[in-house]
Amino acid sequence: MLQPENDSPEALSEPARQALDRGDYGRCQQLLAPLLEQHPASTPLGGQLRLMLATAQMGQGNSAAAAATCRSLRVCRDAGLRAQAKDLQEVLDAPALERPREWSMTLPSLAEVQPLEGQAQVLARRRRRAIAPPPPAPPTGPTTAPWGFALVALALLLITALLGGCVDLETSLRFTAPGRLQITQSSQSSTGSPLPWQRQLAADLQGSAWKQRQNHGELQLRAPALPARQALDLLAASVKQGAALAAVDLPDPDFALIEHNWLLGVRQRFHCSLDLRGLQPLPGLQLSLSLEPLPQRAVRRAEPLPVQVKRSSQDNSSALVWRLQPGAMNQLDFTCWRWSRLGVGALLIGLLLALVALLQRLKLAAGFGPPQLPA
């Protein structure tokens, strides 16, 4: 009687996965060998099988073979499997840290051990003597494992890994019309690939007003033109979300935009306060806020760093760029007018009509009557 064959991908790789779970790495590699010949590294199943092979090779202590297996997955069509293989390869290629000598205990050699001959008599004489009080403990206490130092170093490495790759984090505020704002945020990674911080931020902002675009190591978030209060609330929420992902305790940011409409134009007053004293300066980390369109003379206060003018070579426009200083209180205030084209046009038309009426009155006063038809 013929038995039905079950040749699904999950059934083919299940024995090897069970061997890997039991820690039988040699058996796992034997089961994977025929499957690897049938499924190349470019297929999704071939990528999964090679990740299992790399795990088994790591279990046997063969890091070089595991790194080579991860490098073979660069041709895989599955982007998720390529990212996992790349992360695992970076861990395997990282240099090994030398263990300090003080953290280990060295036993004396046999040549340094004193012979046991005559030790019984020496011990007997010592028992007869009065038992002397034990010597005082050393001031520093017994040697303990440096767990505190290890935890602090681990926390610093995590923060550096999360934020150190973002060499440039820029937020742009564009005043499209009175009462409306458009916000754009972009973060650029120095590694050329998305950071875990960027991936988590993009996942947390799914379903919101942000439109996301990922281009290798650059993550761009763009929101449509929204009412000013709604746009500033969206910006404050993104700042708090980014600080929470970076494990940095920062106070809530303060953004305020006050507008007064005078028909001819709108007078705007903007206030921004960001308390970054809980964020320590990190190498390569740059934070900036871009405002456009805005003249430089409109800025009333910019602390602790001044604003700079940034000109675009594409459309010959200019914007103000304000660099934020980590570890300090950052404040920005500006006041400007946003003129209304409709209001200014109506005023010019009214002035022209008044001028025409005045000229007509002067003409009549000079004796020039209205034009008449010939008799």
PARO-779472 format. One record per residue (C-alpha): x, y, z. Coordinates in steps of 0.1 Angstrom, whole numbers, plus 5000, padded with zeros to 4 digits. Example, Ala and Ser with C-alpha at 12.3 -4.5 7.8 and 13.67 -1.06 7.14 Angstrom:
# PARO-779472
512349555078/513749895071/
//
This chain:
# PARO-779472
500050005000/501450344990/501450615017/500450975008/503451195005/503451535023/505951755005/504852095018/507752335028/506752325064/506751945065/510151925048/511852155072/509952035104/512451745113/515351985110/513552245131/512851985158/516551885159/517552245162/515052295192/516551985209/520152125205/521151845181/523052075157/524851805138/521551615130/519951945120/522752015095/522451665080/518651705075/519152055059/521851945034/519551785008/516952065012/519552335006/520452174972/516852174961/515952534972/518452814963/519153114985/517153344963/513853174973/511953255006/512152885017/515852875008/516353185030/514553025059/516552705056/519852895056/518953095086/518352765104/521752645092/523452955105/521852905139/523052545140/526552655130/526552915158/525452645182/528552445173/530852745177/531552785140/531053165137/532953195104/530652945086/527553105101/528753445088/529353305053/525853145053/524353495062/526353655034/524853405009/521353545017/522153885001/520453744969/517253644987/514053804973/512453835007/513454175022/512654055058/514953755055/517753975040/517454215070/517553935095/520653785079/522354125078/521654185115/523053835124/526053885102/526854215119/526754045153/529053765140/531553995124/531754215156/535254195172/535453985204/536154185235/539154085256/538153975291/539954175318/542353965339/540854095371/537553925363/539053575364/540553365392/543953205386/544852895405/548552855416/550752615398/551852285414/555352415417/554252695440/552352455464/554352375495/554952005503/552751835529/555651695548/555751835583/552452015580/550851805607/553351915633/553052275623/549252255626/549452085660/551752365674/549352635660/546452475678/548252495711/548752865708/546053105717/543653175690/544453525677/541653745665/541153745628/542654035608/540354315599/538654305565/540154525538/538554865535/537354795500/535554485509/535554155490/535854155453/532454135436/531454105399/531154445383/527354405375/526754775380/529354875355/528054615330/524454745332/525555105328/527655015298/524854815283/522455105287/524855345270/525355105241/521655075236/521055445235/524055495212/522655225189/519255385188/520155745184/523855745173/522855625138/520455925132/523056175121/520356415111/516856445124/515056745108/511556875113/510057125088/507157365094/505657515063/503057795067/500857715036/498057965045/496858165075/495757915101/497257605084/500557425087/502257135069/504756925088/507556705074/510056505095/513056315081/515656105098/518855995081/520955695093/524655695088/524755325082/522655345050/520055095063/516955145085/517655145122/515554955147/514455295161/513255405127/511355075121/509655095154/508655455150/507255385115/505255095129/503855295158/502655575135/500755345112/497155465108/497855825117/497856135095/501556075086/502455955051/505655745053/508455695028/511455475035/514555505012/517355285026/518455465057/516155775053/512755775069/510456065058/507156145075/504856395058/501556525070/498956715048/498157075054/496157085087/494757345110/497457495131/496357345164/495857005150/499257005132/501157115163/499456845184/500556595158/504156725160/504156705198/502856345198/505556235174/508256405195/506956215226/506855885207/510455925195/511656005230/509855705244/511355465219/514855605227/514255555264/514855925271/512656095297/511756445282/509056695293/506256755270/507157005242/505357335241/504157465207/501857765203/500657975173/498558285179/496958465149/495058785146/493158855113/493159225102/491459175068/494559295050/496659035066/497258795096/499658875124/501258555136/503158485169/504858155173/506458005204/508457685207/509957535238/511857205239/513457085271/516356855260/518256865292/517456485297/519156405263/522956395265/524956495234/525856195213/528456175185/526856255151/523456335165/521956655149/518456795156/517057085136/513757275130/513157435096/510557725091/509457835057/508558085044/509858315071/512158625070/515058625094/514158965109/510858805122/512758605148/512558765183/514458495203/516458185195/518258005223/520857865228/521757855191/520858125165/518858055134/520558025100/519258095065/519157795042/518657865004/517357594980/519057574946/516057404930/513357674934/515557964947/513557974979/514958025015/514057885049/515257945084/517057645101/517257635139/519657385153/518657225186/521157175214/520956845234/521356885271/519857245271/516557425271/515757535235/513357825229/512258005197/509858305192/508958495161/506358745150/505458825114/502658935090/501058705064/499458945039/496158855023/496158894985/492358944985/492459215012/495459404996/493859384962/490559524975/492359804992/494259904960/490959894940/489360124966/492260374965/492060384926/488360454927/488860734953/491660884931/489360874900/486561054919/488961314932/490261384897/486761424884/485861674911/489061874903/488061884867/484662014874/486062284898/488362404870/485462484848/485562184826/482062054825/480961714815/481461644778/478461754756/477361654721/477761924694/474562134686/
//
